[in-house]
Amino acid sequence: MNKEHIIACLIGAAIVLVAVLIVHIVKKIRMKPLPMDEMEGHDFEYYCADILKAHGFLEVEVTKGSGDFGADILAEKDGVTYAVQCKCYDKPIGVKAVQEIYAGRDYYDRMVGVVMTNQYFTQPAVELAQKLNIMLWDRGYVDAMADEDKKYSLR
């Protein structure tokens, strides 16, 4: 192996290392910790309810913790009724949450079903939500809603 070949290999390895580091940094930035990440499930439900109230939703009601039939929050806005499932997890949200709110929407006789989360959704969850007409409000969307009005406080 000659000197030029060794240098080319070292440069190639350095480029690969820099690319891996950039991908890692981008992932860290994308998932920077947010206050909602530290919440327990029921606190997150009240946090989401506060966000909805601040955005003009009326009759916002957090359902009882267990036996909620798949809906954590019931609300209304502009004559449209909503059932909302809240998921505060440390990993992507799968199809189970979509199935739960689909059932909850029908059980509570609501027009729209929504899953609100501090995470992102798996591709199967996105596909199922599209098929069942369920709205998905992911980490970025919920954080943007909260940022619009800084008056949200942690419970």
GROMACS elastic network, one bead per residue, 0.5 to 0.9 nm:
[ bonds ]
;  ai    aj funct       b0    kb
    1     4     6  0.83963   500
    1     5     6  0.63810   500
    1     6     6  0.69084   500
    2     5     6  0.54504   500
    2     6     6  0.64917   500
    2     7     6  0.88830   500
    3     6     6  0.51947   500
    3     7     6  0.62493   500
    3     8     6  0.86491   500
    4     7     6  0.51068   500
    4     8     6  0.61087   500
    4     9     6  0.86141   500
    5     8     6  0.50427   500
    5     9     6  0.61836   500
    5    10     6  0.86271   500
    6     9     6  0.50864   500
    6    10     6  0.61810   500
    6    11     6  0.86239   500
    7    10     6  0.50482   500
    7    11     6  0.61207   500
    7    12     6  0.85153   500
    8    11     6  0.51055   500
    8    12     6  0.60849   500
    8    13     6  0.85594   500
    9    12     6  0.50252   500
    9    13     6  0.60891   500
    9    14     6  0.85233   500
   10    13     6  0.50568   500
   10    14     6  0.60935   500
   10    15     6  0.86148   500
   11    15     6  0.61755   500
   11    16     6  0.86654   500
   12    15     6  0.51061   500
   12    16     6  0.62851   500
   12    17     6  0.86319   500
   13    16     6  0.51238   500
   13    17     6  0.61435   500
   13    18     6  0.86319   500
   14    17     6  0.50218   500
   14    18     6  0.61237   500
   14    19     6  0.85586   500
   15    18     6  0.51320   500
   15    19     6  0.61421   500
   15    20     6  0.86405   500
   16    19     6  0.50797   500
   16    20     6  0.62045   500
   16    21     6  0.86364   500
   17    20     6  0.51519   500
   17    21     6  0.62057   500
   17    22     6  0.86487   500
   18    21     6  0.50494   500
   18    22     6  0.61265   500
   18    23     6  0.86769   500
   19    22     6  0.50884   500
   19    23     6  0.62687   500
   19    24     6  0.86181   500
   20    23     6  0.52104   500
   20    24     6  0.62090   500
   20    25     6  0.86850   500
   21    24     6  0.50155   500
   21    25     6  0.61095   500
   21    26     6  0.85596   500
   22    25     6  0.50823   500
   22    26     6  0.60754   500
   22    27     6  0.85624   500
   23    26     6  0.51455   500
   23    27     6  0.62123   500
   23    28     6  0.86677   500
   24    27     6  0.51955   500
   24    28     6  0.62735   500
   24    29     6  0.87388   500
   25    28     6  0.50082   500
   25    29     6  0.61396   500
   25    30     6  0.85020   500
   26    29     6  0.51001   500
   26    30     6  0.60362   500
   26    31     6  0.85694   500
   27    30     6  0.50410   500
   27    31     6  0.61811   500
   27    32     6  0.84645   500
   28    31     6  0.51728   500
   28    32     6  0.57958   500
   28    33     6  0.88964   500
   29    32     6  0.50772   500
   29    33     6  0.88587   500
   31    34     6  0.83509   500
   31   119     6  0.85012   500
   31   139     6  0.88479   500
   33    36     6  0.82490   500
   33    37     6  0.63849   500
   33    38     6  0.84039   500
   34    37     6  0.54027   500
   34    38     6  0.75516   500
   34   118     6  0.83865   500
   34   143     6  0.81618   500
   35    38     6  0.57518   500
   35    39     6  0.73264   500
   35   154     6  0.76065   500
   36    39     6  0.53743   500
   36    40     6  0.87011   500
   36    43     6  0.88957   500
   36    44     6  0.67436   500
   36    47     6  0.80146   500
   36    88     6  0.77059   500
   36   118     6  0.66028   500
   36   143     6  0.85733   500
   36   154     6  0.80311   500
   37    40     6  0.84174   500
   37    44     6  0.87819   500
   37    88     6  0.69310   500
   37    89     6  0.76180   500
   37    90     6  0.76468   500
   37   118     6  0.64176   500
   37   119     6  0.86948   500
   38    88     6  0.88001   500
   39    42     6  0.80790   500
   39    43     6  0.58503   500
   39    44     6  0.57292   500
   39    47     6  0.89725   500
   39    88     6  0.73046   500
   39   154     6  0.82427   500
   39   155     6  0.85638   500
   40    43     6  0.53861   500
   40    44     6  0.61506   500
   40    45     6  0.88026   500
   40    88     6  0.71475   500
   40    89     6  0.89864   500
   41    44     6  0.51311   500
   41    45     6  0.63880   500
   41    46     6  0.89951   500
   41    86     6  0.77698   500
   41    87     6  0.69831   500
   41    88     6  0.57792   500
   41    89     6  0.83165   500
   42    45     6  0.50179   500
   42    46     6  0.65522   500
   42    47     6  0.86616   500
   42    65     6  0.72793   500
   42    72     6  0.89022   500
   42    86     6  0.88447   500
   43    46     6  0.52274   500
   43    47     6  0.61467   500
   43    48     6  0.86624   500
   43   154     6  0.81148   500
   43   155     6  0.63443   500
   44    48     6  0.60923   500
   44    49     6  0.84767   500
   44    86     6  0.71965   500
   44    87     6  0.78296   500
   44    88     6  0.65010   500
   44   117     6  0.88082   500
   44   118     6  0.88922   500
   44   154     6  0.89830   500
   44   155     6  0.86843   500
   45    48     6  0.51424   500
   45    49     6  0.61577   500
   45    50     6  0.86766   500
   45    62     6  0.70075   500
   45    72     6  0.67324   500
   45    73     6  0.72886   500
   45    85     6  0.84237   500
   45    86     6  0.58703   500
   45    87     6  0.81635   500
   45    88     6  0.85765   500
   46    50     6  0.61340   500
   46    51     6  0.86047   500
   46    62     6  0.69474   500
   46    73     6  0.86609   500
   46   155     6  0.79248   500
   47    50     6  0.51420   500
   47    51     6  0.63725   500
   47    52     6  0.87904   500
   47   152     6  0.75649   500
   47   153     6  0.80352   500
   47   154     6  0.72451   500
   47   155     6  0.74714   500
   48    51     6  0.50136   500
   48    52     6  0.62464   500
   48    53     6  0.86910   500
   48    73     6  0.84104   500
   48    86     6  0.74957   500
   48   116     6  0.75677   500
   48   117     6  0.89283   500
   48   142     6  0.81169   500
   48   146     6  0.88220   500
   49    52     6  0.50858   500
   49    53     6  0.62334   500
   49    54     6  0.86576   500
   49    57     6  0.88998   500
   49    60     6  0.64217   500
   49    61     6  0.74236   500
   49    62     6  0.70299   500
   49    73     6  0.68709   500
   49    74     6  0.88708   500
   49    75     6  0.86284   500
   50    53     6  0.51096   500
   50    54     6  0.61970   500
   50    55     6  0.86670   500
   50    60     6  0.85070   500
   50   152     6  0.70948   500
   51    54     6  0.51531   500
   51    55     6  0.63351   500
   51    57     6  0.88189   500
   51   142     6  0.83255   500
   51   145     6  0.68465   500
   51   146     6  0.61649   500
   51   149     6  0.85097   500
   51   152     6  0.73437   500
   52    55     6  0.50827   500
   52    56     6  0.65976   500
   52    57     6  0.53258   500
   52    58     6  0.81640   500
   52    60     6  0.74279   500
   52    75     6  0.81018   500
   52   145     6  0.86595   500
   53    56     6  0.53943   500
   53    58     6  0.64359   500
   53    59     6  0.84788   500
   53    60     6  0.67092   500
   53    75     6  0.88219   500
   54    57     6  0.72449   500
   54   146     6  0.88866   500
   54   149     6  0.75776   500
   54   151     6  0.89822   500
   54   152     6  0.88362   500
   55   145     6  0.80106   500
   55   149     6  0.89570   500
   56    76     6  0.87882   500
   56    77     6  0.65981   500
   56    78     6  0.86037   500
   57    60     6  0.65766   500
   57    75     6  0.62068   500
   57    76     6  0.54879   500
   57    78     6  0.80242   500
   58    61     6  0.88754   500
   58    75     6  0.58956   500
   58    76     6  0.51337   500
   58    77     6  0.59476   500
   58    78     6  0.87525   500
   59    74     6  0.75235   500
   59    75     6  0.53299   500
   59    76     6  0.61416   500
   59    77     6  0.86700   500
   60    73     6  0.67925   500
   60    74     6  0.57041   500
   60    76     6  0.70368   500
   61    72     6  0.83290   500
   61    73     6  0.54696   500
   61    74     6  0.51645   500
   61    75     6  0.63523   500
   62    65     6  0.84543   500
   62    71     6  0.86501   500
   62    72     6  0.56934   500
   62    74     6  0.65250   500
   62    75     6  0.88553   500
   63    66     6  0.86334   500
   63    67     6  0.89244   500
   63    68     6  0.60757   500
   63    71     6  0.71095   500
   63    72     6  0.51681   500
   63    73     6  0.57135   500
   63    74     6  0.72542   500
   64    67     6  0.70639   500
   64    68     6  0.58648   500
   64    72     6  0.74448   500
   65    68     6  0.62957   500
   65    72     6  0.74371   500
   66    69     6  0.82334   500
   67    70     6  0.78864   500
   68    71     6  0.57155   500
   68    72     6  0.64521   500
   68   104     6  0.78362   500
   69    72     6  0.84645   500
   69   100     6  0.74936   500
   69   101     6  0.83143   500
   69   103     6  0.70755   500
   69   104     6  0.52987   500
   69   105     6  0.89375   500
   69   107     6  0.69735   500
   69   108     6  0.83861   500
   70    83     6  0.85867   500
   70    84     6  0.83349   500
   70    85     6  0.65378   500
   70    97     6  0.81729   500
   70    99     6  0.82504   500
   70   101     6  0.50849   500
   70   102     6  0.77018   500
   70   103     6  0.61762   500
   70   105     6  0.77644   500
   70   107     6  0.83963   500
   71    74     6  0.71354   500
   71    83     6  0.56081   500
   71    84     6  0.53480   500
   71    86     6  0.79675   500
   71   100     6  0.73478   500
   71   101     6  0.58080   500
   71   102     6  0.89105   500
   71   103     6  0.82822   500
   71   105     6  0.70613   500
   71   107     6  0.88250   500
   71   108     6  0.81503   500
   71   113     6  0.85513   500
   71   114     6  0.89673   500
   72    83     6  0.74103   500
   72    84     6  0.57546   500
   72    85     6  0.50680   500
   72    86     6  0.62350   500
   72   101     6  0.88721   500
   72   104     6  0.87158   500
   73    82     6  0.80287   500
   73    83     6  0.58921   500
   73    85     6  0.66963   500
   73    86     6  0.78780   500
   74    81     6  0.76026   500
   74    82     6  0.57393   500
   74    84     6  0.62974   500
   74   108     6  0.82964   500
   74   110     6  0.83133   500
   75    80     6  0.85495   500
   75    81     6  0.59263   500
   75    82     6  0.51557   500
   75    83     6  0.66574   500
   75    84     6  0.80492   500
   75   110     6  0.89840   500
   76    79     6  0.63776   500
   76    80     6  0.55045   500
   76    82     6  0.57983   500
   76    83     6  0.88534   500
   77    80     6  0.52990   500
   77    81     6  0.65648   500
   77    82     6  0.79868   500
   78    81     6  0.84126   500
   80   110     6  0.81007   500
   80   111     6  0.64070   500
   80   112     6  0.74690   500
   81   109     6  0.84746   500
   81   110     6  0.51506   500
   81   111     6  0.52547   500
   81   112     6  0.62783   500
   81   113     6  0.88380   500
   82   105     6  0.73891   500
   82   110     6  0.54442   500
   82   111     6  0.60039   500
   82   113     6  0.58262   500
   82   114     6  0.72404   500
   83   101     6  0.70491   500
   83   102     6  0.89273   500
   83   104     6  0.66649   500
   83   105     6  0.52845   500
   83   106     6  0.88390   500
   83   108     6  0.73706   500
   83   109     6  0.86602   500
   83   110     6  0.60516   500
   83   111     6  0.78876   500
   83   112     6  0.62769   500
   83   114     6  0.62986   500
   83   115     6  0.86651   500
   84   101     6  0.67493   500
   84   104     6  0.82283   500
   84   105     6  0.80001   500
   84   112     6  0.83910   500
   84   113     6  0.58862   500
   84   115     6  0.56645   500
   84   116     6  0.69532   500
   85    97     6  0.71251   500
   85    98     6  0.83627   500
   85   100     6  0.75176   500
   85   101     6  0.57248   500
   85   104     6  0.82243   500
   85   113     6  0.78696   500
   85   114     6  0.61954   500
   85   116     6  0.62098   500
   85   117     6  0.84336   500
   86    97     6  0.85035   500
   86   114     6  0.84735   500
   86   115     6  0.58567   500
   86   117     6  0.57976   500
   86   118     6  0.87701   500
   87    93     6  0.76585   500
   87    97     6  0.76919   500
   87   115     6  0.73406   500
   87   116     6  0.63096   500
   87   118     6  0.69833   500
   87   119     6  0.81082   500
   88   116     6  0.84671   500
   88   117     6  0.56291   500
   88   118     6  0.54451   500
   88   119     6  0.72779   500
   89    92     6  0.74845   500
   89    93     6  0.76718   500
   89   117     6  0.76275   500
   89   118     6  0.67868   500
   89   119     6  0.66993   500
   90   118     6  0.81386   500
   90   119     6  0.70329   500
   91   119     6  0.65554   500
   91   120     6  0.78799   500
   91   121     6  0.89140   500
   92   119     6  0.56126   500
   92   120     6  0.51119   500
   92   121     6  0.51831   500
   92   122     6  0.59198   500
   93    96     6  0.79751   500
   93    97     6  0.69610   500
   93    98     6  0.88511   500
   93   117     6  0.78411   500
   93   119     6  0.67444   500
   93   120     6  0.61857   500
   93   122     6  0.59308   500
   93   125     6  0.72430   500
   94    97     6  0.63213   500
   94    98     6  0.74660   500
   94   121     6  0.61223   500
   94   122     6  0.53739   500
   94   123     6  0.80798   500
   94   124     6  0.69318   500
   94   125     6  0.50419   500
   94   126     6  0.84308   500
   95    98     6  0.51350   500
   95    99     6  0.62002   500
   95   100     6  0.86360   500
   95   121     6  0.85124   500
   95   122     6  0.76969   500
   95   123     6  0.89536   500
   95   124     6  0.63709   500
   95   126     6  0.79746   500
   95   127     6  0.88828   500
   95   128     6  0.68680   500
   95   129     6  0.81295   500
   96    99     6  0.50436   500
   96   100     6  0.61132   500
   96   101     6  0.87721   500
   96   125     6  0.79006   500
   97   100     6  0.50231   500
   97   101     6  0.63268   500
   97   102     6  0.85097   500
   97   115     6  0.69910   500
   97   125     6  0.80596   500
   98   101     6  0.53984   500
   98   102     6  0.60686   500
   98   103     6  0.86890   500
   98   113     6  0.86738   500
   98   114     6  0.82658   500
   98   115     6  0.69164   500
   98   125     6  0.65534   500
   98   126     6  0.86073   500
   98   128     6  0.71373   500
   98   129     6  0.61126   500
   98   132     6  0.84167   500
   98   134     6  0.70164   500
   98   135     6  0.89280   500
   98   136     6  0.85106   500
   99   102     6  0.50688   500
   99   103     6  0.63384   500
   99   104     6  0.85945   500
   99   128     6  0.83497   500
   99   129     6  0.84878   500
   99   132     6  0.88321   500
  100   103     6  0.52756   500
  100   104     6  0.60697   500
  100   105     6  0.85512   500
  101   105     6  0.56936   500
  101   106     6  0.83764   500
  101   113     6  0.58635   500
  101   114     6  0.68237   500
  101   115     6  0.69630   500
  101   134     6  0.77801   500
  102   105     6  0.53031   500
  102   106     6  0.65897   500
  102   107     6  0.87117   500
  102   113     6  0.63881   500
  102   114     6  0.86748   500
  102   129     6  0.86967   500
  102   132     6  0.71924   500
  102   133     6  0.85781   500
  102   134     6  0.70252   500
  103   106     6  0.53574   500
  103   107     6  0.60225   500
  103   108     6  0.86572   500
  104   108     6  0.60262   500
  104   109     6  0.81787   500
  104   110     6  0.83027   500
  104   113     6  0.77506   500
  105   108     6  0.55312   500
  105   109     6  0.59387   500
  105   110     6  0.50764   500
  105   111     6  0.70273   500
  105   112     6  0.66651   500
  105   113     6  0.53836   500
  105   114     6  0.86261   500
  106   110     6  0.62541   500
  106   111     6  0.82021   500
  106   113     6  0.87362   500
  107   110     6  0.78718   500
  110   113     6  0.73154   500
  112   133     6  0.79829   500
  112   134     6  0.69822   500
  112   135     6  0.76354   500
  113   133     6  0.76584   500
  113   134     6  0.51097   500
  113   135     6  0.61537   500
  113   136     6  0.87226   500
  114   134     6  0.57226   500
  114   136     6  0.57763   500
  114   137     6  0.70514   500
  115   134     6  0.75809   500
  115   135     6  0.63958   500
  115   136     6  0.50830   500
  115   137     6  0.59642   500
  115   138     6  0.79100   500
  116   119     6  0.87359   500
  116   135     6  0.86577   500
  116   136     6  0.64566   500
  116   138     6  0.60421   500
  116   139     6  0.79198   500
  116   141     6  0.86936   500
  116   142     6  0.69787   500
  117   120     6  0.71954   500
  117   121     6  0.86744   500
  117   136     6  0.83313   500
  117   137     6  0.64979   500
  117   138     6  0.52432   500
  117   139     6  0.57586   500
  117   141     6  0.89623   500
  117   142     6  0.71456   500
  118   137     6  0.88826   500
  118   138     6  0.63438   500
  118   140     6  0.79882   500
  118   142     6  0.71798   500
  118   143     6  0.79815   500
  119   138     6  0.58705   500
  119   140     6  0.82014   500
  120   137     6  0.85174   500
  120   138     6  0.51702   500
  120   139     6  0.59174   500
  120   140     6  0.81867   500
  121   124     6  0.81801   500
  121   125     6  0.60589   500
  121   126     6  0.64398   500
  121   136     6  0.79619   500
  121   138     6  0.70142   500
  122   125     6  0.52022   500
  122   126     6  0.64069   500
  122   127     6  0.87984   500
  123   126     6  0.50306   500
  123   127     6  0.62029   500
  123   128     6  0.86313   500
  124   127     6  0.50658   500
  124   128     6  0.61167   500
  124   129     6  0.85037   500
  125   128     6  0.51559   500
  125   129     6  0.60221   500
  125   130     6  0.85834   500
  126   129     6  0.51217   500
  126   130     6  0.62387   500
  126   131     6  0.87214   500
  126   134     6  0.89914   500
  126   136     6  0.76347   500
  127   130     6  0.52245   500
  127   131     6  0.63644   500
  127   132     6  0.87748   500
  128   131     6  0.50465   500
  128   132     6  0.61115   500
  128   133     6  0.83426   500
  128   134     6  0.82026   500
  129   132     6  0.51094   500
  129   133     6  0.56404   500
  129   135     6  0.67086   500
  129   136     6  0.73163   500
  130   133     6  0.51491   500
  130   134     6  0.63739   500
  130   135     6  0.79160   500
  131   134     6  0.79214   500
  137   140     6  0.78898   500
  137   141     6  0.55553   500
  137   142     6  0.62106   500
  138   141     6  0.53201   500
  138   142     6  0.60890   500
  138   143     6  0.84225   500
  139   142     6  0.53155   500
  139   143     6  0.59398   500
  139   144     6  0.84355   500
  140   143     6  0.51833   500
  140   144     6  0.60433   500
  140   145     6  0.86180   500
  141   144     6  0.51060   500
  141   145     6  0.62293   500
  141   146     6  0.86922   500
  142   145     6  0.50673   500
  142   146     6  0.62385   500
  142   147     6  0.85876   500
  143   146     6  0.50351   500
  143   147     6  0.60261   500
  143   148     6  0.86758   500
  144   148     6  0.62828   500
  145   148     6  0.53854   500
  145   149     6  0.74073   500
  146   149     6  0.58088   500
  146   150     6  0.66418   500
  146   151     6  0.84028   500
  146   152     6  0.68872   500
  147   150     6  0.56710   500
  147   151     6  0.88693   500
  147   152     6  0.86975   500
  149   152     6  0.70270   500
  150   153     6  0.81236   500
